[in-house]
Amino acid sequence: MKFLKNIIISLVGLSLLNFTQALEFVDGTRQEFGMDFTDEQRIALPVISKAIQVAGLGNKLGMSVSFLNMAETNDWYRLYEGPYIVGVDISQFKLLGSWPIARWAHLNRPELVMQGLMKAKPRTTWHDHIEYTSHRPFSGCLNKTPLRYGDIEEDGEKELILLLNGEFIIFSPLNGRTVFSNFYQADDWFRDPNWKKEPLVSEVDGKFYQYQSEHMILNGISTPAYRYYSKLFVGDFDEDGNPDIVLWAKTYVSNEKDGNEGFTLLRSELKHYERDLMAQKMTEAGVTGEYLPQITTDVVIESWMRAENLTWSNGFPSKSECAGEEGKLIPEMHDPLLNDPDVLL
């Protein structure tokens, strides 16, 4: 069985692929505030700046945080902290497009984590603004390279890959929209259980938990910690000629003071998404290029995974890009403290 080593490799036909190493070798520029530019980028900068000025986008974008050229083309893309993407063909001095990045309509949200926060602070609400966060650590340090690209379906059209605030986003310049998105990390836990020597009483239910919510503890409120991680698997699982994505998401809550060390699994969910352009042509929206959610039972999805021996460890993301940990399993997503046999397989 042939597995994905580079996001540019095909995922259509009968070849089953996954995202195990999908972003390890994909072109992307590791850049942050105060970035250094390559000679090639310095040549492109004036053209992009002029296009932005002509389009009247200057006040909308915020600071530039990443910048890349799609190989074998003259197409350059810049990611701004808005977040906002601007594309320019520098050979023709032509603006390819400018797109604000908003939450995908079909995003699988970490509901139990959100509910946990709202129990302690009822006025807490979900916000739809995506943040640029490569200056903060996230699982595997993937967000340190927040803009990358690859031809996911090998149809000649390259997609942009964004990694922002624990969210993995596939953006299609051709379709001018996000075509898939998920949270690979949405945890909220204060990592030192002994930060005040003894666990604090939860203001939600009066119990003592080993780990508290970092978000709430910094606001002077003690609530149980939640951890949410997800993995992606890509292939033509149902063998209908259309690429599929399987999302496997897990949510955990801190154990109480006298329980086993660590966390307990609250929910394990499987979701199936498919990119069927022929079916999209017949809809009112037309072709969007999106991987749309399908009504597929867990039993069917599990059978696909068993047939290809797919486990938590070989889903994407799996391998760390952190300094000194390159190529190793991402610690948070394979943590024995989760008390979950799946994460160790």
N, C-alpha and C positions, 0 to 999 in steps of 0.2 A: 504494500500500500504506500502510495506516494504522499508525503506530507509537505505542507507549505513551509518553505525555507525563506521565501521572499514574497511580499505581497503582490509582486508583479506576475507571479506564476498563475496559471489558469485554475479556476475552480468550477468550470462547467464540465458537461459530459458525465461520465461515470467515475471520474477520478475524485475520490473523497479527500478533502483538504481540511486543515484546521488552522487556527491562528497561533499555534504554539510558539512559533518564532517569527510571526508575521512582520513585526516591526523592527527586528534586529538589524536588517540590512537595507531597509528602505531609505531612500534619500530623504534627508531632513537635516536642518541646521540647528545645532544646539546653541541657542542664543538667549540672552536675557538683557535687561537694561544695561546700557553701556556696551553693547555688543561690538565686536570687531568685524569689519566687513572684508570679504575676499576681494581680489582685484575685479573678478567677474561681477560681483555685486555692486561694486563702486560704479561700474559702467552702467548698470541697470538703474541705479538709484535716481538720477536726474529724470529719466524717462518716466518712471513710476510717479515721482513727485509732481511732474508736470501734468500727468493724466489725472492725478488726484485733485490738483488745483483746478483744472478745467471742469472736472465733474462737480466741483463745489463740495467736496467731502471733508475738507481739512478739519472742521470743528467737530466732526462726528466720530472720528476714528480712535482717538486716544494715542498712546505711545505704541510704536512698532515693537513687536516682541519676537518675531521670527520671519524668515525671508528665504524663499527657495526658488530654484529653477527646475521645471520638469525636464528631465533629461531628454535630449534629442529634439527639443522644441525651443522656441524663443519665448515661451510663456513663463512669466515670473509671477509669484504670488507672495504677498505680505500679509501676515496676521497681525492685527492690532488688538490692544487690550480691551477694546469695546465690548465683546469680541466682534471683529469685523474683518472680512477678507477682501483684498483688492487684487485683481489679476490684470496683467498688462502684457501684450505682445510687444516686446521692445524693438523688434525689427520693423514693425509698422507704426510704432508710436500709438498703438491702439489699446483702449481700455476694453478688456475682455468682460469685466463685470465687477461689481462691488456689492457685497452681501453682508448684512448683519446676521450674526449667528444666534438664533433663538432656540429654545427647547423644542425638540421634535414632538409632534403631536402624538406619536405612538410610543413614547418613552416609557419603559417599565420602571416606575418610581419605587424607591425603597419605602414602601408604605408603613411597615412596622417601626422603622427608625423615626419617620415623621410623626407617627402616632405617639411614640414614646416621648418625644419632645413636647408635643401639644398637651399631653396629660399633665405635665408639670407647669406648663406655661400656655394656657388655653389661647392666648392671643398670637401664639407663634403660627405663622402661615407659610405655606410653600411659595417660593418666589421663582419666577420663570427666567430670571436673568442668569446667564452663564458667566462665570468668572474666569479670568486668566490667573493661573496660580502656579506657574512654573518656579516661582520664588519660594514656594512652600513644598515640603516633601510629600509625595504620595507613593503608593505601593510601587516598588520596582523602579522608582525615579523616572517612570515613563514620561511624565509631564515636563521633564527637563528639556525634552525635544518636542515642543507642542504642535509643530506643523510638519507633516510628512505627506508622501503621496504614493500611489500605486494603482495599477490597473487591476482591480479586484476580479472583474469578470473576464479579463483578457479579451475585451471587445474593442480595443483600440482607444477607449476613452478613460483617461486617468482620473481617479478620485483623489480628493484631499483628505488626509487623516488628521484630526485634531484630538489632542489629549488635554482637557481642561477641567480642573477641579474634580478629578476622579471620574470624569466622563469621557467615553470614547465615542467620537463622532466621525461618520463618513459623510463627506460633503461632495456633491457632484457639481462641478462648474458647468457641465453641459446642461443639467437640469436646473441649475441655479437654486439648489435646495439641499438640506440634509436628507440623506436617503436611509440612514440608520443611526441609532444612538443608544447607548446604555451606560449605566454607572458600573464601572468595574470596582469601584470602592465608594462606600458611603458610610464609613464607620464613625462612631462618636464615642470614644473611650479615653479616659485618662489612664495612661499606661502604668503609672505607679500605684499599686493597690494600697501601699503603706504611706501614702503622702501625708496623712495625718495619723499615722501609726495604727489606727483602727478604722474600719469601714464606717461611713456615715449613714445615718438613718435616711431613707428615701422619703422625700416630701410627697411622693406619689401614693405610696401604700404603707409607709411606716416600717418597712423592712430594711435590713442591713444587707447591702450588696458589696461584693468584693471590688468591683470596678464601677466608677461613676462616669456619667456623661461629661466629657471635657467641655462641651459647649455650655452646659448648665452650671458646672462647678465654677467656671470662670465668672459666672453671673451670681455666685453665692447660693446656688440651689443644688441640692444633692438628688440625683435621679439615677436609676440603673443605666449602665452603658449598653449600647447596641453596636453590633458590627455587621456590615453588609458587604459582600463581595460577589462578583459574578465572573463567569467564564464564557467564552464564545467558541463555537465549532462551526465551520463552514464547509459546505459540500452540496451535491445534488442528492440529498438524503432520500427523497421520495422518487428519484429517478424519472422525473418528468421533463428534464431538459432545462429546468430553471434553477438558478442558484438559491440555496437555503442558508439561513443562519439559525442555529440553535443557541439559545441563551439559557444558562444554568445559573440561577441566583440563590444565594443562601443568606439568611438573616439569623443572628445570634444575640442572646441577651446574657448579661453577667449573672453568674450564680450568686446565691445568697451567701452570707458570711460562713455558714457551717456546711456548705455544699462542697462538691468537688472543685478543685482549683480551676478557675477559668470561666468558660461560657457554655451555654446550652443552645443547641440548634432550635430555632423557633419555626422556621419555614424553609423548605427547599422547593424551588419552583422551576419548571421547564417551560420555555416559550419557543414557538416556531415562527420564523419569518421567511417570506419568499419574495423574490423579485421576478414577477411574471409580467413582462411587458405586453404580451398579447392580451392578457386579461385586463390590463390597465387601459389599453386602447378603447375598450368597450365601456369604460366607466365615464361618468360625467366629468371627472377631473382630468381624464386623458392620461398620457404617459407621464408619470412623475419620477420614474426610476427608483422608487422606494422599495425597501424590503418590508412588505406589509405583514402585520400579524395574521396568523392562520389559526383556524380552529382545529387543533391537533391534540389528541389526548396524550397524557403522560406515558401511557402504556406503549403507544406507537413510537414516541420520541425515545423512550428507554430502549426499545427494540433496535432502533437505528444505532444507538450508542453501543449497545452490547455487540452488535454485528461488526463494528469497527474497533472494538476494544477502546473506546474513548472514556477517559477518566478525568477527574478534576485536574490532575496534574498536567495533562496534555491539552487542556483548553487554553485559550488566550485570555488574559495575559498569564504567563507562567514564569518566564525568565527575567531576572532582575537586570537593570541597566545601571544600578548604583555603583559608584566607585568602589572597587575592591570586591564586589559581589556579582560582577558581570557573568551571566550564564547560569547562575544558581537560581534555585526556586525562590520566588518572592516570599520572604518570611511571613508577612501578615496573612497571606492567602493560604499558607500551608502550616499554620501555627498549631502545635499540639494543644495549646490552651483552648482551642475551639471544641475539643472533646468530640471530634467528628471523624470517624474512620475514612470518609471520602477524601478529606483534604490531605491525607497521608498516602493515598494510592497514586 
